[in-house]
Amino acid sequence: MPEVIPGIDELRARLSRERGNSIGLVPTMGALHRGHAKLLEAARRENDFVVASIFVNPIQFDRSEDLDNYPRTMEDDLRVCGSEGVDLVFAPSTADLYPRELLTFVESPTLAAHLCGAHRPGHFRGVATVVLKLFNIVQPDRAYFGEKDAQQLAIIRRMVLDLNVPLMVVPVATVREEDGLAISSRNKHLTAAQREIAPVLSRALRNALDSIDRGERRAAALWEAALGTFAQYREARLEYFEITDPDTLQPVERVEGPVLVASAMWLGSTRLIDNMRWPR
Ligand code: AMP
């Protein structure tokens, strides 16, 4: 089992013994699954010392119901960390990370204007702020993020560039179930019937990439085709399906270079997101 440290001072004292060793950080909200394991594996491969953080960050939740229902599985998480060779788990409490009213935030208004950001006000400000805090606390050489959360990855990358944060952001490819569904802790909330429908999300994205491969360049045409795909399932409520520039996350009207195709949908009260890049 890895060492578990909740307090910031204790963590800093422990990490000061690793001076000269490279440190990899994998920030998570726990409920660890095969997607997280891939990040931990990459961190293990590329660093002398691996820190996983487990913290369900209240300031990134736009619905309190979602925060309350977020799965908390610390025992299992520690087992996963152990089998992936994590050296240290940083598991602070909310009071550890937010001991006083927070009056400073990281804002990325342009990058948060579309996709999930348009539907989850304040979400990415909460994410970028906690990630910068974790970077400052752990001071890793490398930090690992999943491509599954493409907007989050783009925002963190740009924050690191714009604010000269001295570390490398390492992206990790999305881990999927056999039927294409991106693995997520939220998949647990799906009923059996919803779980059958869920792969429509990755299918719609893949169809869009196939269309671009065949020469379609009009974003509107790709969007209409996706709408048709989702319309086959009455229970699937499409939130957005957008074709954007992969770095600025601004919607494009035509595919002239690399694009990020990203989508979110609801199945009952569960929200699922996914994305793919073109060219693949
Ligand atoms: P979370 O605990 O949901 O905040 O996720 C922690 C990290 O794991 C984030 O960088 C996610 O992008 C990444 N992640 C979550 N699911 C997957 C997946 N299916 N494949 C790859 N990375 C993932």
py3Dmol code that shows the C-alpha trace and the ligand (Angstrom):
import py3Dmol

protein = """\
ATOM      1  CA  MET A   1       0.000   0.000   0.000  1.00  0.00           C
ATOM      2  CA  PRO A   2       1.306   3.471  -0.778  1.00  0.00           C
ATOM      3  CA  GLU A   3       1.886   6.035   1.921  1.00  0.00           C
ATOM      4  CA  VAL A   4      -1.161   8.309   2.410  1.00  0.00           C
ATOM      5  CA  ILE A   5      -0.632  11.911   3.486  1.00  0.00           C
ATOM      6  CA  PRO A   6      -3.494  14.367   3.974  1.00  0.00           C
ATOM      7  CA  GLY A   7      -1.662  17.504   5.161  1.00  0.00           C
ATOM      8  CA  ILE A   8       0.218  19.982   2.983  1.00  0.00           C
ATOM      9  CA  ASP A   9       3.093  20.594   5.428  1.00  0.00           C
ATOM     10  CA  GLU A  10       3.624  16.879   5.985  1.00  0.00           C
ATOM     11  CA  LEU A  11       3.556  16.283   2.218  1.00  0.00           C
ATOM     12  CA  ARG A  12       6.144  18.990   1.612  1.00  0.00           C
ATOM     13  CA  ALA A  13       8.387  17.562   4.334  1.00  0.00           C
ATOM     14  CA  ARG A  14       8.095  14.085   2.791  1.00  0.00           C
ATOM     15  CA  LEU A  15       8.790  15.352  -0.744  1.00  0.00           C
ATOM     16  CA  SER A  16      11.834  17.318   0.380  1.00  0.00           C
ATOM     17  CA  ARG A  17      13.486  13.908   0.887  1.00  0.00           C
ATOM     18  CA  GLU A  18      13.027  13.230  -2.849  1.00  0.00           C
ATOM     19  CA  ARG A  19      15.185  16.135  -4.008  1.00  0.00           C
ATOM     20  CA  GLY A  20      17.117  15.063  -7.104  1.00  0.00           C
ATOM     21  CA  ASN A  21      14.437  12.513  -8.002  1.00  0.00           C
ATOM     22  CA  SER A  22      11.937  13.266 -10.760  1.00  0.00           C
ATOM     23  CA  ILE A  23       8.366  13.512  -9.498  1.00  0.00           C
ATOM     24  CA  GLY A  24       5.258  12.597 -11.486  1.00  0.00           C
ATOM     25  CA  LEU A  25       1.835  13.807 -10.346  1.00  0.00           C
ATOM     26  CA  VAL A  26      -1.510  12.276 -11.309  1.00  0.00           C
ATOM     27  CA  PRO A  27      -4.381  14.458 -10.071  1.00  0.00           C
ATOM     28  CA  THR A  28      -7.666  12.568  -9.622  1.00  0.00           C
ATOM     29  CA  MET A  29     -10.972  12.757  -7.810  1.00  0.00           C
ATOM     30  CA  GLY A  30     -10.728   9.103  -6.805  1.00  0.00           C
ATOM     31  CA  ALA A  31     -13.188   6.345  -7.824  1.00  0.00           C
ATOM     32  CA  LEU A  32     -10.204   5.062  -9.764  1.00  0.00           C
ATOM     33  CA  HIS A  33     -10.764   2.918 -12.866  1.00  0.00           C
ATOM     34  CA  ARG A  34      -8.764   1.650 -15.845  1.00  0.00           C
ATOM     35  CA  GLY A  35      -8.552   5.177 -17.274  1.00  0.00           C
ATOM     36  CA  HIS A  36      -6.814   6.476 -14.175  1.00  0.00           C
ATOM     37  CA  ALA A  37      -4.627   3.355 -14.094  1.00  0.00           C
ATOM     38  CA  LYS A  38      -3.267   4.278 -17.538  1.00  0.00           C
ATOM     39  CA  LEU A  39      -2.196   7.694 -16.203  1.00  0.00           C
ATOM     40  CA  LEU A  40      -0.561   6.092 -13.157  1.00  0.00           C
ATOM     41  CA  GLU A  41       1.247   3.586 -15.388  1.00  0.00           C
ATOM     42  CA  ALA A  42       2.658   6.366 -17.565  1.00  0.00           C
ATOM     43  CA  ALA A  43       3.749   8.320 -14.489  1.00  0.00           C
ATOM     44  CA  ARG A  44       5.403   5.200 -13.043  1.00  0.00           C
ATOM     45  CA  ARG A  45       7.301   4.606 -16.276  1.00  0.00           C
ATOM     46  CA  GLU A  46       8.596   8.147 -16.620  1.00  0.00           C
ATOM     47  CA  ASN A  47       9.433   9.264 -13.058  1.00  0.00           C
ATOM     48  CA  ASP A  48      11.469   8.209 -10.018  1.00  0.00           C
ATOM     49  CA  PHE A  49       8.677   9.070  -7.592  1.00  0.00           C
ATOM     50  CA  VAL A  50       4.914   8.998  -8.272  1.00  0.00           C
ATOM     51  CA  VAL A  51       2.341  11.039  -6.377  1.00  0.00           C
ATOM     52  CA  ALA A  52      -1.397  10.493  -6.965  1.00  0.00           C
ATOM     53  CA  SER A  53      -3.746  13.065  -5.523  1.00  0.00           C
ATOM     54  CA  ILE A  54      -7.280  12.119  -4.561  1.00  0.00           C
ATOM     55  CA  PHE A  55      -9.509  15.090  -3.901  1.00  0.00           C
ATOM     56  CA  VAL A  56     -13.145  15.662  -4.833  1.00  0.00           C
ATOM     57  CA  ASN A  57     -12.858  19.378  -5.516  1.00  0.00           C
ATOM     58  CA  PRO A  58     -16.051  21.164  -4.412  1.00  0.00           C
ATOM     59  CA  ILE A  59     -15.338  24.382  -6.337  1.00  0.00           C
ATOM     60  CA  GLN A  60     -15.530  22.662  -9.723  1.00  0.00           C
ATOM     61  CA  PHE A  61     -19.037  21.245  -9.222  1.00  0.00           C
ATOM     62  CA  ASP A  62     -21.804  23.341 -10.711  1.00  0.00           C
ATOM     63  CA  ARG A  63     -24.539  21.102  -9.250  1.00  0.00           C
ATOM     64  CA  SER A  64     -24.413  20.245  -5.546  1.00  0.00           C
ATOM     65  CA  GLU A  65     -26.328  17.043  -6.294  1.00  0.00           C
ATOM     66  CA  ASP A  66     -23.446  15.900  -8.520  1.00  0.00           C
ATOM     67  CA  LEU A  67     -20.940  16.642  -5.729  1.00  0.00           C
ATOM     68  CA  ASP A  68     -23.027  14.739  -3.177  1.00  0.00           C
ATOM     69  CA  ASN A  69     -23.407  11.740  -5.508  1.00  0.00           C
ATOM     70  CA  TYR A  70     -19.776  11.619  -6.579  1.00  0.00           C
ATOM     71  CA  PRO A  71     -18.505   8.092  -5.773  1.00  0.00           C
ATOM     72  CA  ARG A  72     -16.006   7.927  -2.897  1.00  0.00           C
ATOM     73  CA  THR A  73     -14.094   4.633  -2.780  1.00  0.00           C
ATOM     74  CA  MET A  74     -10.855   5.386  -0.906  1.00  0.00           C
ATOM     75  CA  GLU A  75     -10.088   1.779   0.101  1.00  0.00           C
ATOM     76  CA  ASP A  76     -10.334   0.500  -3.467  1.00  0.00           C
ATOM     77  CA  ASP A  77      -8.464   3.558  -4.746  1.00  0.00           C
ATOM     78  CA  LEU A  78      -5.523   2.836  -2.463  1.00  0.00           C
ATOM     79  CA  ARG A  79      -5.423  -0.731  -3.758  1.00  0.00           C
ATOM     80  CA  VAL A  80      -5.294   0.542  -7.370  1.00  0.00           C
ATOM     81  CA  CYS A  81      -2.540   3.005  -6.433  1.00  0.00           C
ATOM     82  CA  GLY A  82      -0.655   0.176  -4.737  1.00  0.00           C
ATOM     83  CA  SER A  83      -0.824  -2.113  -7.732  1.00  0.00           C
ATOM     84  CA  GLU A  84       0.225   0.693 -10.092  1.00  0.00           C
ATOM     85  CA  GLY A  85       3.328   1.379  -8.007  1.00  0.00           C
ATOM     86  CA  VAL A  86       2.305   4.807  -6.679  1.00  0.00           C
ATOM     87  CA  ASP A  87       4.739   5.959  -3.981  1.00  0.00           C
ATOM     88  CA  LEU A  88       2.530   8.459  -2.217  1.00  0.00           C
ATOM     89  CA  VAL A  89      -1.146   9.380  -2.174  1.00  0.00           C
ATOM     90  CA  PHE A  90      -1.989  12.965  -1.318  1.00  0.00           C
ATOM     91  CA  ALA A  91      -5.562  12.916  -0.004  1.00  0.00           C
ATOM     92  CA  PRO A  92      -6.302  16.287   1.561  1.00  0.00           C
ATOM     93  CA  SER A  93      -9.615  17.257   3.134  1.00  0.00           C
ATOM     94  CA  THR A  94     -11.554  20.265   1.861  1.00  0.00           C
ATOM     95  CA  ALA A  95     -10.316  22.180   4.919  1.00  0.00           C
ATOM     96  CA  ASP A  96      -6.705  21.259   4.091  1.00  0.00           C
ATOM     97  CA  LEU A  97      -6.956  22.718   0.588  1.00  0.00           C
ATOM     98  CA  TYR A  98      -9.403  25.536   1.331  1.00  0.00           C
ATOM     99  CA  PRO A  99      -8.652  26.690   4.888  1.00  0.00           C
ATOM    100  CA  ARG A 100     -10.068  30.155   4.222  1.00  0.00           C
ATOM    101  CA  GLU A 101     -12.331  31.870   1.728  1.00  0.00           C
ATOM    102  CA  LEU A 102     -10.649  31.650  -1.662  1.00  0.00           C
ATOM    103  CA  LEU A 103     -10.178  35.104  -3.175  1.00  0.00           C
ATOM    104  CA  THR A 104      -7.857  34.159  -6.036  1.00  0.00           C
ATOM    105  CA  PHE A 105      -8.844  32.066  -9.069  1.00  0.00           C
ATOM    106  CA  VAL A 106      -7.397  30.972 -12.402  1.00  0.00           C
ATOM    107  CA  GLU A 107      -9.701  32.045 -15.239  1.00  0.00           C
ATOM    108  CA  SER A 108      -9.468  30.887 -18.870  1.00  0.00           C
ATOM    109  CA  PRO A 109     -12.478  32.690 -20.369  1.00  0.00           C
ATOM    110  CA  THR A 110     -11.720  32.056 -24.053  1.00  0.00           C
ATOM    111  CA  LEU A 111     -10.929  28.377 -23.591  1.00  0.00           C
ATOM    112  CA  ALA A 112     -13.936  27.847 -21.314  1.00  0.00           C
ATOM    113  CA  ALA A 113     -16.429  29.653 -23.574  1.00  0.00           C
ATOM    114  CA  HIS A 114     -17.518  26.589 -25.571  1.00  0.00           C
ATOM    115  CA  LEU A 115     -18.052  22.837 -25.106  1.00  0.00           C
ATOM    116  CA  CYS A 116     -18.491  21.838 -21.424  1.00  0.00           C
ATOM    117  CA  GLY A 117     -17.555  25.326 -20.250  1.00  0.00           C
ATOM    118  CA  ALA A 118     -20.641  26.797 -21.893  1.00  0.00           C
ATOM    119  CA  HIS A 119     -22.873  24.421 -19.935  1.00  0.00           C
ATOM    120  CA  ARG A 120     -21.045  24.273 -16.611  1.00  0.00           C
ATOM    121  CA  PRO A 121     -20.468  27.830 -15.387  1.00  0.00           C
ATOM    122  CA  GLY A 122     -17.421  28.107 -13.117  1.00  0.00           C
ATOM    123  CA  HIS A 123     -16.375  24.493 -13.664  1.00  0.00           C
ATOM    124  CA  PHE A 124     -13.045  25.146 -15.385  1.00  0.00           C
ATOM    125  CA  ARG A 125     -12.193  28.008 -13.084  1.00  0.00           C
ATOM    126  CA  GLY A 126     -12.534  25.491 -10.236  1.00  0.00           C
ATOM    127  CA  VAL A 127     -10.452  22.903 -12.108  1.00  0.00           C
ATOM    128  CA  ALA A 128      -7.638  25.256 -13.134  1.00  0.00           C
ATOM    129  CA  THR A 129      -7.487  26.774  -9.649  1.00  0.00           C
ATOM    130  CA  VAL A 130      -7.211  23.439  -7.816  1.00  0.00           C
ATOM    131  CA  VAL A 131      -4.733  22.068 -10.356  1.00  0.00           C
ATOM    132  CA  LEU A 132      -2.465  25.107  -9.938  1.00  0.00           C
ATOM    133  CA  LYS A 133      -2.690  24.635  -6.151  1.00  0.00           C
ATOM    134  CA  LEU A 134      -1.719  20.962  -6.545  1.00  0.00           C
ATOM    135  CA  PHE A 135       1.160  21.942  -8.861  1.00  0.00           C
ATOM    136  CA  ASN A 136       2.423  24.436  -6.277  1.00  0.00           C
ATOM    137  CA  ILE A 137       2.071  21.976  -3.407  1.00  0.00           C
ATOM    138  CA  VAL A 138       3.671  18.939  -5.086  1.00  0.00           C
ATOM    139  CA  GLN A 139       5.971  20.764  -7.542  1.00  0.00           C
ATOM    140  CA  PRO A 140       6.138  17.793  -9.905  1.00  0.00           C
ATOM    141  CA  ASP A 141       8.364  17.508 -12.963  1.00  0.00           C
ATOM    142  CA  ARG A 142       5.516  15.957 -14.957  1.00  0.00           C
ATOM    143  CA  ALA A 143       1.743  15.957 -14.530  1.00  0.00           C
ATOM    144  CA  TYR A 144      -0.564  13.486 -16.277  1.00  0.00           C
ATOM    145  CA  PHE A 145      -3.998  14.268 -17.702  1.00  0.00           C
ATOM    146  CA  GLY A 146      -6.422  12.205 -19.783  1.00  0.00           C
ATOM    147  CA  GLU A 147      -7.431  13.207 -23.293  1.00  0.00           C
ATOM    148  CA  LYS A 148     -10.909  12.079 -22.257  1.00  0.00           C
ATOM    149  CA  ASP A 149     -11.303  15.526 -20.691  1.00  0.00           C
ATOM    150  CA  ALA A 150      -9.987  17.414 -23.701  1.00  0.00           C
ATOM    151  CA  GLN A 151     -11.119  20.860 -22.629  1.00  0.00           C
ATOM    152  CA  GLN A 152      -9.550  20.390 -19.192  1.00  0.00           C
ATOM    153  CA  LEU A 153      -6.305  19.238 -20.828  1.00  0.00           C
ATOM    154  CA  ALA A 154      -6.252  22.245 -23.190  1.00  0.00           C
ATOM    155  CA  ILE A 155      -6.914  24.650 -20.312  1.00  0.00           C
ATOM    156  CA  ILE A 156      -4.195  23.154 -18.089  1.00  0.00           C
ATOM    157  CA  ARG A 157      -1.694  23.134 -20.944  1.00  0.00           C
ATOM    158  CA  ARG A 158      -2.368  26.770 -21.706  1.00  0.00           C
ATOM    159  CA  MET A 159      -2.256  27.733 -18.013  1.00  0.00           C
ATOM    160  CA  VAL A 160       1.181  26.111 -17.724  1.00  0.00           C
ATOM    161  CA  LEU A 161       2.384  28.009 -20.812  1.00  0.00           C
ATOM    162  CA  ASP A 162       0.818  31.358 -19.961  1.00  0.00           C
ATOM    163  CA  LEU A 163       1.811  31.334 -16.275  1.00  0.00           C
ATOM    164  CA  ASN A 164       5.272  29.737 -16.768  1.00  0.00           C
ATOM    165  CA  VAL A 165       4.544  26.799 -14.470  1.00  0.00           C
ATOM    166  CA  PRO A 166       7.796  24.786 -14.458  1.00  0.00           C
ATOM    167  CA  LEU A 167       6.567  21.308 -15.358  1.00  0.00           C
ATOM    168  CA  MET A 168       5.602  19.172 -18.324  1.00  0.00           C
ATOM    169  CA  VAL A 169       1.958  18.291 -18.978  1.00  0.00           C
ATOM    170  CA  VAL A 170       1.717  14.742 -20.341  1.00  0.00           C
ATOM    171  CA  PRO A 171      -1.487  13.760 -22.190  1.00  0.00           C
ATOM    172  CA  VAL A 172      -2.740  10.165 -21.984  1.00  0.00           C
ATOM    173  CA  ALA A 173      -5.059   8.593 -24.597  1.00  0.00           C
ATOM    174  CA  THR A 174      -8.663   7.824 -23.621  1.00  0.00           C
ATOM    175  CA  VAL A 175      -9.253   4.308 -22.310  1.00  0.00           C
ATOM    176  CA  ARG A 176     -12.489   2.795 -23.642  1.00  0.00           C
ATOM    177  CA  GLU A 177     -14.744  -0.176 -23.050  1.00  0.00           C
ATOM    178  CA  GLU A 178     -14.897  -2.711 -25.886  1.00  0.00           C
ATOM    179  CA  ASP A 179     -17.992  -1.079 -27.346  1.00  0.00           C
ATOM    180  CA  GLY A 180     -16.260   2.294 -27.492  1.00  0.00           C
ATOM    181  CA  LEU A 181     -17.724   3.911 -24.371  1.00  0.00           C
ATOM    182  CA  ALA A 182     -15.056   6.055 -22.696  1.00  0.00           C
ATOM    183  CA  ILE A 183     -14.468   4.781 -19.166  1.00  0.00           C
ATOM    184  CA  SER A 184     -15.749   7.195 -16.530  1.00  0.00           C
ATOM    185  CA  SER A 185     -16.695   6.988 -12.869  1.00  0.00           C
ATOM    186  CA  ARG A 186     -20.097   8.313 -13.964  1.00  0.00           C
ATOM    187  CA  ASN A 187     -20.774   5.156 -16.027  1.00  0.00           C
ATOM    188  CA  LYS A 188     -21.632   3.458 -12.719  1.00  0.00           C
ATOM    189  CA  HIS A 189     -24.777   5.571 -12.516  1.00  0.00           C
ATOM    190  CA  LEU A 190     -26.186   4.215 -15.808  1.00  0.00           C
ATOM    191  CA  THR A 191     -29.062   1.728 -15.743  1.00  0.00           C
ATOM    192  CA  ALA A 192     -28.622  -1.401 -17.876  1.00  0.00           C
ATOM    193  CA  ALA A 193     -30.802   0.142 -20.597  1.00  0.00           C
ATOM    194  CA  GLN A 194     -28.843   3.416 -20.544  1.00  0.00           C
ATOM    195  CA  ARG A 195     -25.552   1.506 -20.655  1.00  0.00           C
ATOM    196  CA  GLU A 196     -26.716  -0.087 -23.922  1.00  0.00           C
ATOM    197  CA  ILE A 197     -27.400   3.323 -25.456  1.00  0.00           C
ATOM    198  CA  ALA A 198     -24.233   5.015 -24.123  1.00  0.00           C
ATOM    199  CA  PRO A 199     -21.858   3.971 -26.969  1.00  0.00           C
ATOM    200  CA  VAL A 200     -23.880   6.218 -29.328  1.00  0.00           C
ATOM    201  CA  LEU A 201     -21.656   9.055 -28.101  1.00  0.00           C
ATOM    202  CA  SER A 202     -18.374   7.582 -29.327  1.00  0.00           C
ATOM    203  CA  ARG A 203     -20.119   6.250 -32.434  1.00  0.00           C
ATOM    204  CA  ALA A 204     -21.292   9.740 -33.411  1.00  0.00           C
ATOM    205  CA  LEU A 205     -17.752  11.064 -32.951  1.00  0.00           C
ATOM    206  CA  ARG A 206     -16.220   8.241 -34.947  1.00  0.00           C
ATOM    207  CA  ASN A 207     -18.769   8.779 -37.728  1.00  0.00           C
ATOM    208  CA  ALA A 208     -17.752  12.438 -37.875  1.00  0.00           C
ATOM    209  CA  LEU A 209     -14.062  11.500 -38.194  1.00  0.00           C
ATOM    210  CA  ASP A 210     -14.922   8.977 -40.925  1.00  0.00           C
ATOM    211  CA  SER A 211     -16.857  11.685 -42.786  1.00  0.00           C
ATOM    212  CA  ILE A 212     -13.917  14.071 -42.575  1.00  0.00           C
ATOM    213  CA  ASP A 213     -11.675  11.262 -43.862  1.00  0.00           C
ATOM    214  CA  ARG A 214     -14.022  10.961 -46.831  1.00  0.00           C
ATOM    215  CA  GLY A 215     -13.677  14.681 -47.562  1.00  0.00           C
ATOM    216  CA  GLU A 216     -16.541  16.389 -45.714  1.00  0.00           C
ATOM    217  CA  ARG A 217     -15.297  19.791 -44.556  1.00  0.00           C
ATOM    218  CA  ARG A 218     -18.494  21.551 -43.438  1.00  0.00           C
ATOM    219  CA  ALA A 219     -18.974  21.560 -39.669  1.00  0.00           C
ATOM    220  CA  ALA A 220     -22.734  22.061 -40.123  1.00  0.00           C
ATOM    221  CA  ALA A 221     -22.995  18.861 -42.178  1.00  0.00           C
ATOM    222  CA  LEU A 222     -21.074  16.900 -39.534  1.00  0.00           C
ATOM    223  CA  TRP A 223     -23.336  18.320 -36.852  1.00  0.00           C
ATOM    224  CA  GLU A 224     -26.518  17.379 -38.755  1.00  0.00           C
ATOM    225  CA  ALA A 225     -25.301  13.832 -39.267  1.00  0.00           C
ATOM    226  CA  ALA A 226     -24.568  13.552 -35.525  1.00  0.00           C
ATOM    227  CA  LEU A 227     -27.999  14.897 -34.683  1.00  0.00           C
ATOM    228  CA  GLY A 228     -29.477  12.108 -36.807  1.00  0.00           C
ATOM    229  CA  THR A 229     -27.417   9.507 -34.944  1.00  0.00           C
ATOM    230  CA  PHE A 230     -28.542  10.719 -31.518  1.00  0.00           C
ATOM    231  CA  ALA A 231     -32.161  11.027 -32.692  1.00  0.00           C
ATOM    232  CA  GLN A 232     -32.333   7.224 -32.925  1.00  0.00           C
ATOM    233  CA  TYR A 233     -32.473   7.090 -29.121  1.00  0.00           C
ATOM    234  CA  ARG A 234     -35.257   8.963 -27.399  1.00  0.00           C
ATOM    235  CA  GLU A 235     -33.541   8.765 -24.028  1.00  0.00           C
ATOM    236  CA  ALA A 236     -30.277  10.323 -25.221  1.00  0.00           C
ATOM    237  CA  ARG A 237     -30.378  14.084 -24.780  1.00  0.00           C
ATOM    238  CA  LEU A 238     -27.626  15.775 -26.733  1.00  0.00           C
ATOM    239  CA  GLU A 239     -26.060  18.720 -24.896  1.00  0.00           C
ATOM    240  CA  TYR A 240     -23.523  19.747 -27.532  1.00  0.00           C
ATOM    241  CA  PHE A 241     -21.676  18.361 -30.516  1.00  0.00           C
ATOM    242  CA  GLU A 242     -18.973  20.745 -31.685  1.00  0.00           C
ATOM    243  CA  ILE A 243     -16.104  20.878 -34.119  1.00  0.00           C
ATOM    244  CA  THR A 244     -13.391  23.123 -32.699  1.00  0.00           C
ATOM    245  CA  ASP A 245      -9.794  24.182 -33.063  1.00  0.00           C
ATOM    246  CA  PRO A 246      -7.850  21.758 -30.779  1.00  0.00           C
ATOM    247  CA  ASP A 247      -5.777  24.501 -29.104  1.00  0.00           C
ATOM    248  CA  THR A 248      -8.105  27.500 -28.829  1.00  0.00           C
ATOM    249  CA  LEU A 249     -11.303  25.405 -28.569  1.00  0.00           C
ATOM    250  CA  GLN A 250     -13.138  27.880 -30.791  1.00  0.00           C
ATOM    251  CA  PRO A 251     -15.758  26.373 -33.137  1.00  0.00           C
ATOM    252  CA  VAL A 252     -14.748  26.137 -36.795  1.00  0.00           C
ATOM    253  CA  GLU A 253     -17.126  26.360 -39.751  1.00  0.00           C
ATOM    254  CA  ARG A 254     -14.883  24.315 -41.984  1.00  0.00           C
ATOM    255  CA  VAL A 255     -12.269  21.664 -41.276  1.00  0.00           C
ATOM    256  CA  GLU A 256      -9.106  23.283 -42.643  1.00  0.00           C
ATOM    257  CA  GLY A 257      -6.575  21.646 -40.280  1.00  0.00           C
ATOM    258  CA  PRO A 258      -6.571  19.513 -37.141  1.00  0.00           C
ATOM    259  CA  VAL A 259      -9.855  19.642 -35.202  1.00  0.00           C
ATOM    260  CA  LEU A 260     -11.250  18.423 -31.925  1.00  0.00           C
ATOM    261  CA  VAL A 261     -14.718  16.908 -32.253  1.00  0.00           C
ATOM    262  CA  ALA A 262     -16.319  16.900 -28.812  1.00  0.00           C
ATOM    263  CA  SER A 263     -19.742  16.042 -27.483  1.00  0.00           C
ATOM    264  CA  ALA A 264     -21.757  15.717 -24.295  1.00  0.00           C
ATOM    265  CA  MET A 265     -25.045  13.949 -23.755  1.00  0.00           C
ATOM    266  CA  TRP A 266     -27.376  13.106 -20.928  1.00  0.00           C
ATOM    267  CA  LEU A 267     -28.860   9.699 -20.203  1.00  0.00           C
ATOM    268  CA  GLY A 268     -31.378  10.315 -17.442  1.00  0.00           C
ATOM    269  CA  SER A 269     -29.507  12.288 -14.803  1.00  0.00           C
ATOM    270  CA  THR A 270     -26.063  11.093 -15.935  1.00  0.00           C
ATOM    271  CA  ARG A 271     -23.964  13.337 -18.129  1.00  0.00           C
ATOM    272  CA  LEU A 272     -21.387  11.697 -20.402  1.00  0.00           C
ATOM    273  CA  ILE A 273     -18.658  13.424 -22.420  1.00  0.00           C
ATOM    274  CA  ASP A 274     -16.292  12.248 -25.110  1.00  0.00           C
ATOM    275  CA  ASN A 275     -14.098  13.645 -27.868  1.00  0.00           C
ATOM    276  CA  MET A 276     -11.835  12.624 -30.720  1.00  0.00           C
ATOM    277  CA  ARG A 277      -9.182  14.451 -32.693  1.00  0.00           C
ATOM    278  CA  TRP A 278      -8.825  14.605 -36.437  1.00  0.00           C
ATOM    279  CA  PRO A 279      -6.524  13.576 -37.954  1.00  0.00           C
ATOM    280  CA  ARG A 280      -6.501  10.547 -35.641  1.00  0.00           C
TER     281      ARG A 280
END
"""
ligand_1 = """\
23
AMP
P -11.127 12.487 -12.607
O -10.831 11.650 -11.425
O -12.384 12.133 -13.323
O -10.976 13.961 -12.336
O -9.991 12.142 -13.656
C -8.633 12.229 -13.314
C -7.811 12.111 -14.564
O -8.063 10.873 -15.209
C -8.151 13.209 -15.582
O -6.934 13.692 -16.152
C -8.968 12.480 -16.595
O -8.903 13.040 -17.897
C -8.340 11.098 -16.568
N -9.288 10.094 -17.090
C -10.552 9.843 -16.659
N -11.131 8.887 -17.398
C -10.212 8.523 -18.333
C -10.211 7.579 -19.403
N -11.271 6.816 -19.679
N -9.098 7.472 -20.153
C -8.003 8.255 -19.889
N -7.950 9.163 -18.899
C -9.032 9.295 -18.129
"""
view = py3Dmol.view(width=600, height=400)
view.addModel(protein, "pdb")
view.setStyle({"model": 0}, {"cartoon": {"style": "trace"}})
view.addModel(ligand_1, "xyz")
view.setStyle({"model": 1}, {"stick": {}})
view.zoomTo()
view.show()
